[in-house]
Amino acid sequence: MRAEVSNAKILVVKVGSSLLIDGNQLNRKWLAALAADLAQARANGQQIIVVSSGAVALGCAALGLSRDTLTLEQSQAAAATGQIDLAHGWKEVLQPLGLSAAQILLTLEDTEQRRRYLNGRRTLQSLLDLGAIPIINENDTVATQELRYGDNDRLAARVAGMISADCLILFSDVDGLYTAAPGKDASAELITEIDVIDEAVMAMAGGSNSDYGSGGMITKLEAARIAMQSGCHMVLADGRMQHPLVALSQGAASTLFKAHENPRSARQNWIGGNLKPRGSLHIDAGASAALQAGKSLLPIGVTAIDGEFERGDCVAIIGPDGFDMARGLTAYASASAARIIGRQSSEIVSLLGYNGRSEMIHRDDLVMSQTTSNGK
């Protein structure tokens, strides 16, 4: 197996409709074989997230609809109907292996708006910590045509970035990116590794040839670009055989899209360099020392607040010497934060009336400034 796959602490696996659907129903034999692969990965210490297509195709079969002529409303109705069968299918193959399946439906806004993004990230991490396998699909029942992905390749890449996954595997009906369409050009060669997606690489992409898939090579390259920007490697592989993850471990053909940095550094670059602070938190010497030791920022260490901000916004962290020492995504809006600063985390419930997060800024959502991290 490629080291990028076997060494991944968090692995996102996306499966397309062409793999999941056999005629008008779930291909349960194939699904059970993949579930066995995922169970082995979990036994090896990897945390697994699945992005699964198939709801619309299953719903069309149940409602007697032709997918070729679906209106948006019919597509949403089909998704609502088919999602039940899809979720049950995953539960039925994972439960006998001692694994819990958790259904999550996301929209484009859930991965673009910071508060929703933060909620989604926390929920996913909690499920992984509890040993569950999240099964994710696009929430087609509420997403409008203008505010949807339309394919699960790019959704999978956004999910990988959201959870800071190390590797994303796209299982499809192709075994990688070729220099030309292999069915039309006998000289087409498989590209085993790509580290830059430029115009020449994009020019190699073609359309979707599967009966059910909404994507195509273009969307897979766009997904690879999103994943790589998040510090996540992506592998494009053929999933049509039984036990596709095992086949990949045994050297099955694939294309690796290699990220240039790890997920943590990519996330830190995003927080520290791409987000404009909406306010600031002033902290005491104890909190300053805790942050420099790699710990989270707790309410008790905050002495003052400047500006107005919402939960999930980026804020500057001002040290006791008055200098900007860090930036992070706040777990509280400014109005709530003002009520709990200088207080113990155990007092949050009595102060706010609900059990909020114990950290003002979690260490995963915080990046130290260059001067502080260098000790200057």
C-alpha positions in Angstrom: 0.0 0.0 0.0 1.1 3.5 -0.7 2.7 4.9 2.5 0.3 7.9 2.2 -2.6 5.6 2.7 -1.2 3.2 5.3 0.3 6.0 7.4 -2.9 8.1 7.5 -4.3 8.6 10.9 -7.6 9.9 9.5 -8.6 8.3 6.2 -11.6 9.5 4.1 -13.0 7.0 1.6 -15.4 8.1 -1.1 -17.5 5.6 -3.0 -19.4 6.5 -6.2 -22.9 5.4 -7.2 -21.6 3.2 -10.0 -20.0 1.0 -7.4 -22.8 0.9 -4.9 -25.7 0.4 -7.2 -26.4 -3.0 -8.9 -29.3 -2.5 -11.2 -31.8 -0.7 -9.1 -30.6 -1.8 -5.6 -27.6 -1.7 -3.4 -24.7 -4.0 -4.3 -24.7 -5.5 -0.8 -22.0 -8.1 -1.6 -19.5 -5.4 -2.7 -20.6 -3.2 0.2 -20.0 -5.9 2.7 -16.5 -6.6 1.3 -15.6 -2.9 1.6 -17.0 -2.8 5.1 -14.6 -5.7 6.0 -11.7 -3.6 4.6 -12.7 -0.6 6.7 -13.0 -2.7 9.8 -9.4 -3.9 9.2 -8.2 -0.3 8.8 -9.9 0.6 12.1 -8.2 -2.4 13.7 -4.9 -1.0 12.5 -5.6 2.2 14.4 -6.9 4.4 11.5 -10.0 6.6 11.9 -12.4 6.3 8.9 -14.9 8.6 7.3 -17.0 7.5 4.4 -18.5 9.8 1.8 -21.2 7.7 0.1 -23.2 8.4 -3.1 -26.3 6.4 -4.1 -29.3 8.0 -2.4 -30.7 9.6 -5.6 -30.3 6.4 -7.6 -32.0 4.3 -5.0 -34.8 6.9 -4.6 -35.4 7.0 -8.3 -35.8 3.2 -8.3 -38.2 3.3 -5.4 -40.3 6.2 -6.8 -40.3 5.0 -10.4 -38.4 8.1 -11.7 -36.0 8.3 -14.6 -32.8 10.0 -13.5 -32.3 11.4 -17.0 -35.3 13.7 -16.7 -35.3 14.6 -13.0 -36.3 18.1 -12.0 -34.7 19.6 -8.9 -37.7 18.9 -6.8 -37.8 15.3 -8.0 -34.1 14.9 -7.3 -34.7 16.1 -3.8 -37.6 13.7 -3.3 -35.5 10.8 -4.6 -32.7 11.7 -2.3 -35.0 11.8 0.7 -36.4 8.4 -0.2 -33.1 6.7 -1.2 -31.1 8.0 1.8 -33.1 5.7 4.1 -32.1 2.6 2.2 -28.5 3.9 1.8 -28.1 4.5 5.6 -29.6 1.1 6.4 -27.3 -0.6 3.9 -24.2 0.8 5.6 -25.5 0.0 9.1 -26.3 -3.6 8.1 -22.7 -4.2 6.8 -20.9 -2.4 9.6 -22.8 -3.5 12.6 -21.9 -7.2 12.4 -18.2 -6.1 12.4 -18.7 -4.2 15.7 -18.7 -0.8 14.0 -21.3 2.0 14.5 -22.5 4.0 11.4 -23.4 7.6 11.9 -25.3 9.5 9.2 -24.3 13.1 8.4 -25.9 15.2 5.6 -24.0 18.3 4.5 -24.6 21.2 2.2 -22.1 23.5 0.5 -22.7 26.2 3.2 -21.8 23.7 5.9 -18.2 23.6 4.7 -17.9 27.3 3.7 -19.5 29.2 6.6 -17.1 29.2 9.6 -19.7 28.5 12.3 -21.2 25.6 10.4 -17.7 24.4 9.5 -16.7 24.5 13.2 -19.8 22.6 14.2 -19.2 20.0 11.5 -15.6 19.6 12.5 -16.4 19.1 16.2 -19.2 16.6 15.4 -17.0 14.6 13.1 -14.1 14.5 15.6 -16.4 13.4 18.4 -17.8 10.6 16.3 -14.2 9.4 15.4 -13.2 9.6 19.1 -16.1 7.4 20.0 -15.1 4.9 17.4 -18.0 5.4 14.9 -17.7 5.7 11.2 -19.5 8.8 9.8 -21.3 8.1 6.5 -21.6 11.4 4.7 -23.7 12.5 1.8 -24.8 15.8 0.3 -28.1 17.1 1.8 -29.9 17.1 -1.5 -33.3 17.5 0.1 -32.6 21.1 1.1 -29.7 22.2 -1.1 -30.8 24.5 -4.0 -29.2 24.2 -7.5 -27.1 27.3 -6.8 -25.9 26.1 -3.4 -24.9 22.5 -3.9 -21.9 20.5 -4.9 -23.7 18.3 -7.3 -21.0 15.6 -6.9 -19.5 13.9 -3.9 -15.9 14.0 -5.1 -15.5 17.7 -4.2 -17.7 17.2 -1.1 -15.3 14.4 0.0 -12.3 16.8 -0.5 -14.0 19.5 1.6 -14.8 17.0 4.4 -11.1 15.8 4.3 -10.0 19.4 4.8 -12.7 20.0 7.5 -11.4 17.2 9.6 -7.7 17.6 8.7 -7.6 14.1 7.2 -4.2 12.8 6.0 -5.5 11.0 3.0 -8.6 10.8 0.8 -9.3 7.8 -1.4 -11.7 8.2 -4.3 -13.0 4.7 -5.3 -14.6 5.0 -8.7 -14.9 3.0 -12.0 -11.5 4.3 -13.2 -8.1 3.2 -11.8 -6.4 6.6 -12.1 -5.6 9.5 -14.4 -4.3 8.7 -17.8 -2.5 10.8 -20.4 -5.5 10.3 -22.7 -8.8 8.5 -22.6 -7.6 4.8 -22.4 -10.7 3.5 -24.2 -10.1 5.7 -27.2 -6.3 6.0 -27.3 -4.1 2.9 -27.2 -1.1 4.9 -26.3 -2.7 6.3 -23.1 -0.5 5.7 -20.0 -1.4 5.7 -16.3 0.1 8.6 -14.3 1.0 7.1 -11.0 1.9 10.3 -9.1 1.0 14.0 -9.5 2.3 16.8 -7.2 1.0 19.8 -9.2 -2.4 20.2 -10.9 -1.7 22.6 -13.8 -3.4 23.2 -17.1 -1.7 20.3 -18.7 -3.1 17.9 -16.1 -6.6 19.4 -16.4 -6.5 19.0 -20.1 -6.2 15.2 -19.7 -9.6 15.0 -18.0 -12.7 13.8 -19.8 -16.4 13.4 -19.0 -18.3 10.9 -16.9 -18.9 7.6 -18.6 -20.7 5.7 -15.8 -24.4 5.1 -15.7 -24.9 6.6 -12.3 -22.0 8.9 -11.5 -22.6 12.7 -11.5 -18.9 13.5 -11.6 -16.2 12.8 -14.1 -12.4 13.2 -14.2 -12.8 17.0 -14.1 -14.5 16.8 -10.7 -11.9 14.4 -9.5 -9.1 16.7 -10.4 -10.9 19.6 -8.7 -11.3 17.4 -5.6 -7.6 16.6 -5.7 -6.8 20.3 -5.8 -9.0 21.0 -2.8 -7.5 18.1 -0.8 -3.9 19.1 -1.6 -4.5 22.7 -0.6 -5.6 21.3 2.8 -2.5 19.2 3.2 -4.3 16.0 2.4 -3.0 13.4 -0.1 -5.6 12.0 -2.6 -5.6 8.6 -4.2 -7.8 7.8 -7.2 -8.3 4.1 -7.6 -10.6 1.5 -9.2 -13.1 0.3 -6.7 -15.0 -2.3 -8.8 -13.2 -5.4 -7.5 -14.2 -7.0 -4.2 -12.2 -5.7 -1.2 -10.9 -2.6 -3.0 -8.9 -1.3 -0.1 -7.1 -4.6 0.2 -6.5 -4.5 -3.5 -4.9 -1.1 -3.1 -2.7 -2.5 -0.4 -1.6 -5.2 -2.7 -0.4 -2.8 -5.4 -3.5 -2.2 -7.5 -3.1 0.6 -10.1 -3.9 4.1 -8.8 -2.9 7.8 -9.1 -1.5 9.6 -6.1 -2.1 13.3 -5.8 0.6 14.3 -3.4 0.2 17.2 -1.0 3.2 19.4 -0.2 2.4 20.0 3.4 0.6 18.2 6.2 -3.0 18.9 7.3 -1.9 20.7 10.5 0.5 23.1 8.8 -2.1 23.8 6.0 -4.7 24.6 8.6 -2.4 26.8 10.5 -1.5 28.7 7.3 -5.2 29.2 6.6 -5.9 30.5 10.1 -2.8 32.6 10.4 -2.5 34.0 6.9 -5.9 33.9 5.2 -8.4 35.0 7.8 -8.8 38.6 8.9 -9.3 38.9 12.7 -12.7 40.2 13.7 -11.6 41.1 17.2 -9.0 40.3 19.9 -8.6 38.6 23.2 -6.1 39.9 25.8 -4.6 37.2 28.0 -2.5 36.9 31.1 1.0 35.5 31.6 -0.3 32.1 32.6 -2.4 31.7 29.5 0.6 33.0 27.4 2.8 30.2 28.8 0.1 27.6 28.2 -0.3 28.6 24.6 3.5 28.5 24.0 3.4 25.0 25.5 0.8 23.9 22.9 -2.3 24.0 25.1 -5.7 25.5 24.4 -6.9 29.0 25.6 -9.3 28.7 28.5 -11.7 31.5 29.6 -9.8 32.0 32.9 -6.8 33.2 31.1 -8.6 36.0 29.1 -8.5 39.4 30.7 -10.3 41.6 28.1 -12.1 41.5 24.8 -12.0 44.0 21.9 -14.4 44.1 19.0 -17.6 42.2 18.1 -17.3 38.7 16.6 -19.3 35.5 16.2 -18.6 32.0 17.1 -16.1 30.5 14.6 -14.6 33.9 13.7 -10.8 34.5 13.7 -9.6 36.6 16.6 -6.1 37.9 17.5 -4.7 36.9 20.8 -2.8 39.7 22.6 -0.2 38.7 25.1 0.5 40.4 28.4 3.2 42.5 26.7 0.7 44.0 24.3 1.9 42.1 21.2 -0.1 39.9 18.8 1.1 36.5 19.8 -1.4 34.2 18.1 -4.6 33.9 16.1 -7.4 31.4 16.4 -11.1 30.5 15.8 -13.1 31.4 18.9 -15.7 29.0 20.3 -17.8 31.9 21.6 -19.3 35.1 20.2 -18.1 38.2 21.8 -21.2 38.7 23.9 -21.0 35.3 25.5 -17.2 35.4 25.8 -17.4 38.7 27.8 -19.5 36.8 30.4 -17.1 34.0 31.0 -13.6 35.6 30.7 -11.6 35.2 33.9 -13.8 32.4 35.1 -13.3 28.7 35.4 -14.6 26.5 32.6 -16.7 24.6 35.2 -18.7 27.9 35.7 -19.8 28.2 32.0 -23.1 26.4 32.5 -24.2 28.7 35.4 -23.0 31.8 33.6 -24.4 31.1 30.1 -27.3 28.7 30.9 -25.9 26.0 28.6 -23.0 23.6 28.6 -20.6 25.3 26.1 -17.1 24.3 25.2 -14.5 24.4 28.0 -12.0 26.2 25.8 -12.3 29.7 24.5 -10.0 28.6 21.6 -9.1 24.9 21.1 -5.4 24.3 20.3 -6.4 22.7 17.0 -8.0 26.1 16.0 -5.0 28.2 17.1 -1.7 29.2 15.5 1.1 31.1 17.2 2.7 34.1 15.4 6.1 33.5 13.9 7.9 35.7 16.4 6.4 33.9 19.4 6.9 30.4 18.0 10.5 31.2 17.4 11.0 32.4 20.9 11.9 35.9 19.8 
